[in-house]
Every structure is written in structure tokens, then in C-alpha cells.
Amino acid sequence: MNKDFSQVILDKAASLYKHIVLPEGEDIRTIEAAKKIADIKMAKVTLLGDEKKIGDELKKMGANTKEITIINPKTSPKLKEYADKFYELRKSKGVTQEQALEIVKDEVYFGTMMVKIGEVDGLVSGAVHSTPDTVRPALQIIKAAKGVDTVSSMFFMTKGDTTLLYADSGLNQDPTIEQLADIALTTARTAKQFGIVPKIAMLSYSTKGSAKGTGPDKMIKATELAKAKLEKEFDGEYAIDGELQFDAAFVPKVAEKKAPGSPVKGQANVFIFPDLGAGNICYKMTERLAGYAAYGPILQGIAKPVNDLSRGCNSDDIVAAAAITAIQTLG
């Protein structure tokens, strides 16, 4: 990518012009983001919350309200329809019709039902809500994508024309072999959605048997399982290797010495970490020490796009997450 990553995703999202719901519609950052999205005609936006409160703020900002819809879940004529559908989805888990009605009044649940039914294309939440409060409705209502059992998160790490994908850096604490293979598959799918041919490194403290232990063993087995999943879907349009240390994955000269014959050849752009500690620490170190911009956490492995935000986010972060969500609709 020669353009700045943020401009690439904004341009791509604008070309798609999808419909994104922002459940935290009363938060001032979300309202500012909706205005920015409308100003650049990047997407159609629905904000959830009190119509008057949100409408007044949009007017103060001079927003183009033709591109923005406001819905109050508690008074929406769609509430009963959504509650009935939620009840059908969750009655086997003991949810009653009365409980379903109360649950769907929650903005995130209401917005997730909009995604499920197809009234909107994707959802972005998390400026106010915790990660579990964003992810739980998606898992209950939309569920995992075909061929995937593990929902995970990744970060785009960008600097200049370099874009790297780090996973899982925000959700799964200690993934199993099967979960690591799922994470590799879904991160490769994410790379493809954004025009990146995945070169995947399954990371460890060992390269090709240089150290022993349960950690390297897990990554070796996960690599083999991931290869099988990728081959079935990508038909060779990828490279994957493991177990690799970061230098053997990222520096060609080191790869020649430590991993001769590696299909990745020290040119990895997708990095799968053995656990959440490694993934989270490394994305923050890359951001703070190397000056990369971090976009995420981006959720992957859900059948329709739902994305989480940091509660410390600003309006530009919400705009970027909405753009990424729109692009994820490409499947």
C-alpha cells in the first residue's frame, strides 16, 4: 500500500458505502464520528439512543443528518419483532419471551439483531461498553463464521507503506492448538479482505527446534493444522511457517540462517502469537517503540462483522473501526 493505511480504508469503505450501526449513540465521541462519516460519505450510519438528545447534538455540530438515522430501541416499532427472533435463538438456553424483550432493549443487543436480520451491514461498539458486552451478543445472535469455532481479535500495525497483522492480541488468553489454527485462518481471511497476500509466521521462542518445550511443540502442531485449513480455502495463495522466532520471521538474512527453506523467507506480514500475553505486549511495543499505528482490536471469525473499541478511543478511532467493519463485509 503506497497510501497511508487510514486513507486506504476510508477510500475503500466509501466505495462500498455500507450501513453501519453505532449502538453507543449518546456518547459524544460516537456522535462526532457519525458526523465525520456522513461528511465524507463513507457509510450510512444508524445511531441508537435517545432521538432528541442525539439529534440536538448533531444539529449543534452541523451534521448532514440525511446520512444518519437515529433509533431508540426502547420505543422502536421493531422491538417486538427483534425480541421474538432473539427468543427463538435463545429459548433452548432458557431465555423466556419476557426476558428476550428486556434484553433486546439494550442498545448493543438491538444493534446486533439489526446486523443479524440484515437491516445494517455491521456494528461498532466499545467506546462505553466492555469487550464482553460487545462480543457476547455477537456470539449469541450472529455466531461464528463457517468453518471457524474460535472468534479472535487482531491489530493492523501500520507505518508508511508497511502493514502487519498481529493476532490474537486482545481476546483469547491461552489458545489451544485448534484455536491457534482458527486464528491463523481468520487472520489470513482478514489479510485477503484488505488486499494483502498473507505470509504467516506462527511465533515462538524457538525456530525449527532450536529450543524444546511445550510452547514450541504447540506452535509446530498448530502450524500443521493451520496449513490444512488454509490449503482447503486459499489453494496455495499464502505462505505459512512455524515455529519461528520473530527475527527468523521478519528479517530475511536471519531467516536464511535460522530457517533455510522457509516458505515465509523472513518476509512475514501476519504474526500469530502463542498466547494473549505475547500478542498484547508485542503490539504495544511495536506501537510505542517502533512508531507503528495500531488499528484494533478487530474481531474476526464472526459470520457478520462486529467490532470492538477501546474505551479510551476518540472519534477518529470510531471512524476507522467503521471503515474496517465495512470492508469486512466483503467476506
N, C-alpha and C positions, 0 to 999 in steps of 0.2 A: 504494500500500500504506500503510494507516494504522498497522498494527502494525510493530514492529521487524522488519527482514528476517529476522533469525535465528529469531524466533518463528514467522514465517510459514512458513519452510521446515521447521521442526521439526513444526509442526501438519500441514502438507501431507503430509510423509513419514509421519507417524503414521497419517494417514487411509488411506494406501496400504498400509502395513505390508509392505514388500518384504523380500527376503532379500539381505543384503549380505555379501560375503566380505572379510575383512581379512587379507591374507597375512602381515603382519608381527606375527603373534600373540604372539610372545615379547617384544616391546617393551612396556615398562611403560605408555607413553602409549596404545598400542593397546588394552591390557587395560583401562585406565581408561575409554577411550572405549566399549568394549564394555559395560562395566558401566553407564555413563550411558545408552547407547542402550536397554539392557534395562530400566533403571529407569523410563524414560518410555514404554516400549513403542512405540518409534519404528520399529523394524525387527527382524527376526530376524537374528542375526549368526552367522557362522562364522569362527572364528579358526584360522589354520594355524600349526602348530608342534608342539613337544613337549607332549603332553597333560598330563603330570604337572606340568611347570613352569608352564604356563598355568593349569591347574586349581587349583594351590596358591595362585597369586596372586589368582585370582578369589575363592577362599574367604576369603583374608585380607581382601579388600575387602567381603565380604558380598554378592557379586553374585547376582542372580537367574539362576542357571545354566540354568533351564528355557528361557530365551530365547537361550541361547548354545550353539553346537556347537563342539567342538574336533576338528580332524583333523590328523594328522601325515601329510603327503604321502608320506614315505618308507616308511611302513608301511600306507598305506591300501589296502583291497581294490580300490579304483577305479584304482589306479596303472597297472596294465597296460592297462585299457580306455582311459584317457586317453592313455597312450603310443602305443597303436595308432592312435588318432584323430589324434594330433599327427603321427605318421609319415605317415599318408595326406595330411595337409595340406601337409607339407613335404618329401616324398620327391623331388618334382621339383626341389627346391633342393639335393639331395644328402644330406639327413639320413637316416641309417640307423636301423633299429629299435633298435639298441643305444644310439645317441646320443639317440633320442627318449625312451627310458626314463630316461636320466640327466637330460635337460633337464627333463622333467615332474616330477622330484623337487624341483626348485626351487619355492619357495612361490608366487612370482608367476606362473610358468607354470602350476602346478597350479590356482591360483585362476582364472586366465584361461580354462583349459579348463572349469572349473565354469560360468563365465559362458556360454561358447560352447555347451555342451550344454544349458544351461537349468536347472541344479541350483540356481543362485543368479541373482539379477537384475542384480547389478552388483558392481564391485570398487573398493576404495580402497587405494592403496599409495603409498609415497614417504617415509614417516617415516624409513625406514632406507635404502631403495633410491633410486638416482638416477632422474631423469626418463627417460633412455633405457631403464633397466632395467624401468620401468613401462610405457612406451609400446611398446617393441619386441614383447613378447609379444602385446599387443592387436592390433598391425598384422599380425603373423604368423598369429594364430589367429582373431580376430574380423573384422578388416579394416574398410575404410571403409564408411560408410552409403551407401545407394542415392543415386545422382546426385552423389556427392561424391568427389573424388580427393584432397583435402587435409585431413588431421587438423590441427586447430589448438587453441589454448587461449585462454580468456577469463577475465576477472575481473568479478565483480559488485562494483561500488563503491557502498556504501550509506551514507546519512546521513539520519536522520529517516525521512520517507516518500519520499525520493528514492532510486531505484535506477538506476544507469547500468551499461552493459555495455561493457567495453573488450576489443578483440581486434585482432590477436594480440599478447598481452603476455608470452608465455612460451615459444614453441616455434619458429615459422618466422622465420629471421633476415632474409631478404630476399625476401619472396613475390613471385611473378610476377603479371601481370595476372589470369591464370586462377586462381591461388591466392587472390588478394585477393577475387575474386568468390565463390569457395567459402567463404572466411572470412565474408563478408557473409551468405551464405545460411545457413550453420550457426549463426551468431550470432543471426540472425533466428529460426531454429528454437528456439534456446535461450530467447530472449525469450518466444516464444509458450508454451513449456512452463511458464514461470513467470508466466503471465497478463499479460505486458507486450506491448502493441502496438508493434512496432518502428518507430522513426523513426531512420533510419540515415544517419550522416554519414561519407562517405569523405574522410578528413582529408589535408591537405597544407599546405604553406607558402603556398599560393595559393588565392584564391577566384575562381572563374569567370574565369580568365585574367588575374588581376591580376599574376601573375609567370609567367615562362617557364622551361622546363627539363624534363628527363626525368622528374623526380619528379611534377609536376602532370600531365604527359601520361599517365603510368602510371595515376594515380588517375582521370582522366577516362575512360580506356578500361575500367578495372576497374568503374567505376560503370555504364557501359552494359551490360557483360556481366552484372553482378550484377542489374541491372533485369530482364533477360531470364530469369534463373534464378528470381528472386523472383516474377515475374508468372506463371510456369508453376505455381508451388506455392501462392502466397498469394492469388491472384486479387484484388489491389488492397488487401488488408488490411495495408498498410505504407506508409511513405514513405521514399524514399532520394534523396540528392543528393550531388554531388561534382563537381569538387574543392572542398572547403571548408576554410577555416581554422577553428580551434576556436571563436573568438568568433562567427563567422558561423553556426556550427552550434548554438551553445548560448545565445546572447543574442538574443532576438527583435528588439530595436532595432538591433543591429548587422546582423542578417540583412536587415532592411528596406533598409539602405543598401548592403550589400555583395552581397547575393544576393536582390534583389527577385523575387518569384515562386517562390522555392524551396519545394518541397513540404514540406520539413522545418520551415521558418519559425522557425529558431532554437530549436527545441524537441527537438533530438536526444536520444535516450536510448541509442543504440547507436553506438559510435565505432570505426571501422575504421582502424587506423594503417598508414602506408605501409611500415613495417618494424619489426622487433623492438626496435631501439634506442628509437624514439619510443614504442612501446607500453609497454615496460618502465619507461622513465623517467617517463612520464606517470602510470602507475598508482601508482608510489611517491610522486610529488609530490602527487598527489591525496590519497593516504593521509596523508602527513606534514604537508603544508601546509594542506590543507582539512579535515582531520579525518574523512575518509571511512574506513569499514571496508572492507577488501579481502577478498573470498572467492574463493580460487582458488590456483593456476591450475586451471580447469575444462577438461577435454578435451572437444572436440566434433568431430563428423564420424565417430565410430566407430559401427559398427552396433549395438552394445550398450554401455551406459555403463561406462567405466573412468575413474577419476580419480586424479590425481597430487597429492601433498602436498609441502610444503616440508619439508626435513629438520629445520628449526627449529620445526616445528609443535608444538602442545600437544594434549591430549586433546579440548578443545573444538573445535579446528580439524578434527580427525578426525570428530567427531560431525557438524559442519556439512557436511563433504565427503560423508559417508554420506547425509545428508538430501538434498543436491543430487543425488547419484547416484540415489537412489530416485525423485526427481521426473523425472529424465531418462529413466526407463523409459517414460514416457508417450508418447515418440516425437514 
